[in-house]
């Protein structure tokens, strides 16, 4: 089984009963983020980006034990908000990981899209994108 397929399967299992902001299966959010990034490592991180936060028993170590290298595991860990962590501090921490940065940008862009679909506020996500654009400009 390829590492990409393994990441997709883990995401499907973890998010099986979860829904996104629009009420659709959460895995659809992951797939949109995957489609929005370019490299294979970015796509793997995109599938796994919410596994540590939303999946019971998943840790950075467990990701490494599942065959994902330290670079991918570190990026997924960077994409995972800590208990009590202020939101914009989390965004900056995620963006400081070079592999996580494009995935975080795609995640935020999809969150803006989802919020607009249901008429919810996009302010938090747009501010986070502004932070990325100003502090972590595209190269």
C-alpha positions as CSV (number, residue, x, y, z in Angstrom):
1,X,0.0,0.0,0.0
2,X,1.4,3.4,-0.9
3,X,2.0,6.0,1.8
4,X,-0.5,8.3,0.0
5,X,-3.2,5.6,0.0
6,X,-2.4,4.8,3.7
7,X,-2.9,8.5,4.6
8,X,-6.2,8.6,2.8
9,X,-7.4,5.4,4.5
10,X,-6.4,6.7,8.0
11,X,-8.3,10.0,7.3
12,X,-11.3,8.1,6.1
13,X,-11.4,5.9,9.2
14,X,-10.7,8.8,11.6
15,X,-13.3,11.1,10.1
16,X,-15.9,8.4,9.2
17,X,-18.6,9.8,11.5
18,X,-17.6,13.5,11.3
19,X,-19.2,16.3,9.3
20,X,-17.8,19.5,8.1
21,X,-19.3,23.0,8.5
22,X,-21.6,22.4,5.5
23,X,-22.9,19.1,6.9
24,X,-21.0,17.0,4.4
25,X,-18.8,14.1,5.3
26,X,-15.6,15.6,6.9
27,X,-13.4,13.6,4.5
28,X,-14.6,15.9,1.7
29,X,-12.9,18.8,3.4
30,X,-9.7,16.7,3.5
31,X,-10.0,15.9,-0.2
32,X,-10.5,19.5,-1.1
33,X,-7.3,20.4,0.8
34,X,-5.5,17.6,-0.9
35,X,-6.6,18.8,-4.3
36,X,-5.4,22.4,-3.5
37,X,-1.8,21.5,-2.7
38,X,1.0,20.4,-5.1
39,X,3.5,17.9,-3.8
40,X,3.0,14.3,-2.7
41,X,4.2,15.1,0.8
42,X,1.8,18.1,1.0
43,X,-1.1,15.8,-0.1
44,X,-0.2,13.3,2.5
45,X,-0.1,16.0,5.2
46,X,-3.4,17.4,3.8
47,X,-5.1,14.0,4.3
48,X,-3.7,13.7,7.8
49,X,-4.0,17.4,8.9
50,X,-6.8,16.8,11.4
51,X,-6.1,13.3,12.5
52,X,-4.2,14.2,15.7
53,X,-6.9,16.7,16.8
54,X,-10.0,14.6,15.8
55,X,-8.8,11.0,15.9
56,X,-8.8,9.1,19.1
57,X,-5.3,7.7,20.0
58,X,-3.4,9.3,17.1
59,X,-0.1,10.9,18.0
60,X,2.9,12.1,16.1
61,X,4.7,8.9,17.3
62,X,1.8,6.7,16.0
63,X,2.0,8.4,12.6
64,X,5.7,7.6,12.5
65,X,5.0,4.0,13.5
66,X,2.4,3.8,10.7
67,X,5.2,4.5,8.2
68,X,5.1,8.3,7.9
69,X,8.5,9.8,8.2
70,X,9.5,12.5,10.7
71,X,9.1,15.3,8.1
72,X,5.4,14.4,7.5
73,X,4.7,13.6,11.1
74,X,6.2,16.9,12.2
75,X,4.1,18.8,9.6
76,X,0.9,17.0,10.8
77,X,1.9,17.8,14.4
78,X,2.4,21.5,13.4
79,X,-1.1,21.5,11.9
80,X,-2.6,20.3,15.2
81,X,-3.8,22.9,17.7
82,X,-2.8,22.4,21.3
83,X,-5.2,22.5,24.2
84,X,-5.5,26.1,25.3
85,X,-3.5,27.4,22.4
86,X,-4.6,30.8,21.1
87,X,-5.9,30.5,17.5
88,X,-3.6,32.9,15.8
89,X,-0.6,31.6,17.7
90,X,-1.5,28.2,16.4
91,X,-1.8,29.5,12.8
92,X,1.7,31.0,13.1
93,X,3.1,27.8,14.6
94,X,1.6,25.7,11.8
95,X,2.9,28.1,9.2
96,X,6.4,28.0,10.6
97,X,6.7,24.4,9.3
98,X,7.6,24.6,5.6
99,X,5.7,21.5,4.7
100,X,2.6,22.5,6.8
101,X,2.5,26.0,5.4
102,X,0.9,25.4,2.0
103,X,-1.5,22.8,3.6
104,X,-2.5,25.3,6.3
105,X,-3.2,27.9,3.6
106,X,-5.4,25.5,1.7
107,X,-7.1,24.4,4.9
108,X,-8.0,28.0,5.7
109,X,-9.1,28.8,2.2
110,X,-11.5,25.8,2.4
111,X,-12.7,26.9,5.8
112,X,-13.6,30.3,4.3
113,X,-15.4,28.5,1.4
114,X,-17.3,26.3,3.9
115,X,-18.3,29.3,6.1
116,X,-19.6,31.2,3.1
117,X,-21.7,28.1,2.1
118,X,-23.6,28.2,5.3
119,X,-23.6,32.0,5.9
120,X,-21.2,31.9,8.8
121,X,-18.5,34.4,9.6
122,X,-15.3,34.1,7.7
123,X,-13.5,36.8,9.7
124,X,-11.2,34.4,11.7
125,X,-10.1,32.5,8.7
126,X,-9.6,35.6,6.6
127,X,-7.5,37.1,9.4
128,X,-5.4,33.9,9.5
129,X,-4.9,34.1,5.7
130,X,-3.8,37.7,6.1
131,X,-1.2,36.6,8.7
132,X,0.1,34.0,6.3
133,X,0.3,36.4,3.4
134,X,2.1,39.0,5.5
135,X,4.3,36.9,7.7
136,X,4.8,33.8,5.5
137,X,4.6,35.1,1.9
138,X,4.4,32.7,-1.0
139,X,7.7,32.1,-2.8
